[in-house]
Amino acid sequence: MGADRWLRPGREWFAERPGCLSSKGPITVEDSMTEVFDRITVDPKQCGGRPCIRGMRIRVVDVLDLLASGLAAHQVIEELPDLELADIEAALRFASRRMNHPILAA
């Protein structure tokens, strides 16, 4: 599954867990991921189409790797001064929602 498929608007995605509904019914990508999409961009001509932060050449995976290596959010911002705290939060939300899907075993 490519990033462009996951980011395609109009598909129904549910709030925090697959199968969950809001009081208004299924939540669309535009409703549930607006705050993430404001900060996470995917351009096939930039960084091999990998998700980046606000159109910069800072990949989401770079931010996640720094956090996984033990850096705190403020240390990541010191390393990458173009980032804001909201960018780091969006990267974490993006990764969390990207991994939150059912896997069917055959």
ROZA-565868 format. One record per residue: x negated, y, z negated of N, C-alpha, C in turn. Coordinates in steps of 0.05 Angstrom, whole numbers, padded with zeros to 5 digits, always signed. Layout:
% ROZA-565868
XYZXYZXYZ ...
% end
This chain:
% ROZA-565868
-00017-00023+00000+00000+00000+00000-00018+00025+00000 -00016+00041+00020-00032+00065+00023-00021+00088+00007 -00037+00108+00001-00028+00131-00014-00006+00146+00000 -00008+00147+00027+00013+00162+00042+00040+00149+00039 +00041+00122+00036+00067+00109+00032+00078+00116+00005 +00060+00117-00015+00069+00123-00043+00079+00152-00045 +00067+00169-00029+00074+00198-00031+00096+00206-00013 +00107+00188+00003+00127+00195+00022+00152+00204+00008 +00161+00229+00013+00185+00240+00000+00210+00225+00009 +00231+00226-00008+00257+00215+00000+00260+00187-00010 +00239+00173-00018+00242+00146-00029+00252+00149-00057 +00267+00130-00066+00277+00131-00094+00257+00118-00112 +00248+00134-00131+00230+00124-00152+00244+00130-00178 +00239+00114-00198+00253+00117-00223+00234+00129-00243 +00247+00142-00263+00233+00158-00283+00207+00145-00292 +00207+00132-00314+00182+00122-00326+00178+00093-00318 +00198+00077-00314+00195+00049-00309+00212+00041-00285 +00203+00023-00268+00220+00015-00246+00246+00003-00257 +00268+00011-00244+00294+00001-00252+00308+00020-00271 +00295+00040-00281+00307+00059-00300+00322+00080-00284 +00344+00088-00295+00360+00109-00282+00363+00132-00301 +00365+00156-00290+00372+00179-00307+00402+00181-00309 +00412+00200-00324+00441+00203-00326+00453+00211-00299 +00437+00221-00281+00446+00230-00255+00441+00209-00234 +00432+00185-00241+00426+00164-00221+00396+00162-00215 +00389+00150-00193+00361+00147-00186+00347+00175-00183 +00322+00175-00192+00307+00200-00190+00289+00198-00165 +00290+00219-00149+00274+00219-00124+00246+00228-00130 +00228+00224-00111+00200+00233-00114+00200+00263-00120 +00216+00278-00106+00216+00307-00110+00223+00315-00138 +00242+00300-00151+00250+00306-00178+00230+00298-00199 +00220+00273-00197+00204+00262-00218+00174+00269-00217 +00164+00277-00193+00136+00280-00190+00128+00309-00182 +00146+00328-00184+00141+00355-00175+00116+00366-00188 +00113+00362-00215+00090+00373-00229+00064+00359-00219 +00065+00334-00212+00042+00320-00202+00035+00329-00174 +00055+00331-00157+00050+00339-00129+00041+00367-00126 +00046+00384-00145+00036+00411-00145+00005+00411-00148 -00005+00390-00160-00034+00389-00166-00049+00368-00151 -00035+00346-00142-00048+00324-00129-00042+00326-00099 -00062+00326-00082-00058+00328-00053-00071+00304-00039 -00060+00296-00017-00071+00275-00001-00073+00286+00028 -00097+00288+00038-00102+00297+00066-00120+00276+00079 -00111+00264+00101-00127+00243+00114-00154+00254+00124 -00156+00280+00127-00181+00292+00137-00200+00299+00115 -00192+00295+00090-00209+00302+00067-00213+00279+00049 -00237+00273+00042-00244+00251+00023-00232+00224+00031 -00231+00219+00057-00220+00194+00067-00191+00189+00060 -00176+00210+00056-00148+00207+00050-00142+00200+00021 -00162+00201+00004-00158+00195-00024-00145+00219-00038 -00129+00214-00059-00116+00235-00074-00137+00254-00086 -00133+00280-00083-00151+00300-00093-00136+00320-00110 -00151+00336-00125-00139+00357-00142-00136+00383-00126 -00112+00392-00124-00105+00418-00111-00120+00424-00085 -00124+00404-00069-00136+00409-00043-00167+00412-00044 -00178+00411-00068-00207+00412-00071-00219+00385-00065 -00244+00383-00062-00258+00358-00057-00265+00344-00084 -00247+00347-00103-00250+00333-00128-00228+00311-00128 -00237+00286-00126-00218+00264-00124-00206+00257-00152 -00182+00247-00151-00169+00238-00176-00187+00217-00190 -00198+00199-00174-00214+00178-00185-00239+00189-00199 -00250+00212-00189-00273+00224-00202-00266+00233-00230 -00243+00246-00233-00233+00255-00259-00229+00231-00277 -00216+00210-00267-00210+00186-00283-00236+00173-00292 -00256+00171-00274-00282+00159-00281-00296+00175-00304 -00294+00201-00303-00306+00217-00324-00292+00212-00351 -00266+00211-00350-00251+00205-00375-00257+00177-00385 -00259+00158-00366-00265+00130-00374-00293+00127-00385 -00311+00144-00377-00338+00143-00388-00341+00155-00416 -00319+00166-00426-00319+00175-00453-00318+00206-00456 -00317+00220-00434-00316+00249-00437-00288+00258-00445 -00286+00278-00462-00261+00290-00469-00252+00309-00447 -00227+00316-00447-00216+00334-00426-00232+00360-00423 -00239+00372-00446-00254+00397-00445-00282+00393-00433 -00294+00369-00437-00320+00363-00425-00318+00359-00395 -00296+00347-00386-00291+00344-00357-00289+00372-00344 -00275+00390-00358-00273+00417-00348-00300+00431-00347 -00317+00425-00366-00344+00437-00366-00360+00426-00342 -00357+00400-00336-00371+00388-00314-00360+00397-00287 -00334+00401-00286-00321+00410-00261-00305+00435-00267 -00318+00458-00267-00305+00483-00277-00282+00493-00260 -00278+00482-00236-00255+00490-00220-00229+00477-00230 -00232+00457-00247-00208+00443-00258-00196+00459-00281 -00170+00454-00285-00155+00464-00307-00145+00439-00323 -00137+00444-00347-00126+00422-00364-00102+00408-00350 -00085+00424-00337-00062+00413-00323-00070+00395-00300 -00094+00399-00288-00104+00382-00267-00110+00354-00279 -00123+00354-00302-00130+00328-00314-00105+00313-00323 -00085+00327-00334-00060+00315-00341-00046+00304-00316 -00046+00318-00294-00034+00309-00269-00048+00284-00259 -00074+00284-00260-00089+00260-00251-00082+00235-00268 -00079+00239-00294-00071+00216-00311-00043+00207-00305 -00025+00227-00301+00003+00220-00295+00005+00206-00268 -00011+00216-00248-00011+00204-00222-00020+00175-00223 -00042+00170-00237-00052+00143-00239-00033+00125-00254 -00021+00135-00275-00002+00119-00291+00022+00111-00274 +00033+00130-00260+00057+00124-00243+00050+00107-00219 +00025+00110-00210+00017+00094-00187+00014+00065-00194 +00006+00059-00219+00002+00032-00229+00028+00020-00239 +00048+00035-00244+00073+00026-00256+00092+00016-00235 +00087-00008-00225+00105-00020-00206+00106-00050-00210 +00128-00062-00204+00130-00091-00208+00113-00107-00188 +00101-00128-00197+00086-00146-00180+00100-00173-00180 +00108-00181-00156+00123-00206-00153+00103-00229-00149 +00105-00249-00165+00088-00273-00161+00103-00293-00144 +00089-00304-00124+00102-00324-00107+00100-00351-00118 
% end
